Amino acid sequence: MADVTIIENAGDGAIADWLAARIGEVMAAGDGPVTITVPGGSTPFPIIKELLEKDLDFSRLVVWPNDDRIVPEDHEASNTGKLRALLEPAGAEVVTLTIMEAVPRFDLAWLGMGADGHIASLFPNTDPQLRDQRQIMRLTPDPLPPEAPYDRISLTLPSLLNSAQIAFVIRGTEKRAVLDKAVAGQSDLPVARLLSGADQPVTCFT
Ligand SMILES: O=C(O)C(O)[C@@H](O)[C@H](O)[C@H](O)COP(=O)(O)O
């Protein structure tokens, strides 16, 4: 089970500070690219806006979405489109997920979580997919989540676990209860599968 640190009541600014420190630390340790994966949904975008205010060389940052909805990039539901609009003007590279891509080891896997315990687009009722050893997969959530009822492309558990550190941003009491059960080993949801496979530090911002 992962070594999990929970940071309570973290605002967007505090999370952006933490992300900037992590990215800065990796940048200072070498001169190559810093590769991270980030969630979609709604939570990350205000944090990314705060991160972009930090004094970092964003031209060294390579950003992989955790997952995306199969929609054009200019569609309001596209994670990649929103990430690209925010990050590319700052010089960062945003990768388009395609199933042929070779996924690198991430310096940081930043994840969100749904109240049903899904992470990336790995939903609770996708058990064979949770055991899948491919790096990226296309899937149809069943049922389709009402807030974003689209087919998905997603990094898999092995890809997300191939990271030096993991961070979650999990807001609200409903999600917190799901997280606490997963941390206590009392759950079989995708978030719990990830935590049980994690041997790197995990930081959860609530
Ligand atoms: O594209 C997506 O839908 C995701 O990557 C997904 O896993 C998201 O992180 C959670 O559903 C939390 O989403 P919210 O931040 O909107 O609650």
The ligand as an SDF file (V2000), in Angstrom:
LIG
                    3D

 17 16  0  0  0  0  0  0  0  0999 V2000
  -11.6790   13.6780  -18.0820 O   0  0  0  0  0  0  0  0  0  0  0  0
  -12.1040   13.3120  -17.0120 C   0  0  0  0  0  0  0  0  0  0  0  0
  -13.3090   13.2740  -16.7450 O   0  0  0  0  0  0  0  0  0  0  0  0
  -11.1460   12.8810  -15.9660 C   0  0  0  0  0  0  0  0  0  0  0  0
   -9.8240   12.9480  -16.1390 O   0  0  0  0  0  0  0  0  0  0  0  0
  -11.6820   12.3580  -14.6870 C   0  0  0  0  0  0  0  0  0  0  0  0
  -11.0160   11.2460  -14.1790 O   0  0  0  0  0  0  0  0  0  0  0  0
  -11.7430   13.5060  -13.6660 C   0  0  0  0  0  0  0  0  0  0  0  0
  -10.4750   13.7720  -13.1500 O   0  0  0  0  0  0  0  0  0  0  0  0
  -12.7010   13.1530  -12.5460 C   0  0  0  0  0  0  0  0  0  0  0  0
  -13.9410   12.8040  -13.0890 O   0  0  0  0  0  0  0  0  0  0  0  0
  -12.8870   14.3170  -11.5950 C   0  0  0  0  0  0  0  0  0  0  0  0
  -13.4560   15.3690  -12.3050 O   0  0  0  0  0  0  0  0  0  0  0  0
  -13.8310   16.7630  -11.6560 P   0  0  0  0  0  0  0  0  0  0  0  0
  -12.5690   17.4390  -11.3300 O   0  0  0  0  0  0  0  0  0  0  0  0
  -14.6230   17.4600  -12.7170 O   0  0  0  0  0  0  0  0  0  0  0  0
  -14.6510   16.4280  -10.4340 O   0  0  0  0  0  0  0  0  0  0  0  0
  1  2  2  0
  2  3  1  0
  2  4  1  0
  4  5  1  0
  4  6  1  0
  6  7  1  0
  6  8  1  0
  8  9  1  0
  8 10  1  0
 10 11  1  0
 10 12  1  0
 12 13  1  0
 13 14  1  0
 14 15  2  0
 14 16  1  0
 14 17  1  0
M  END
$$$$
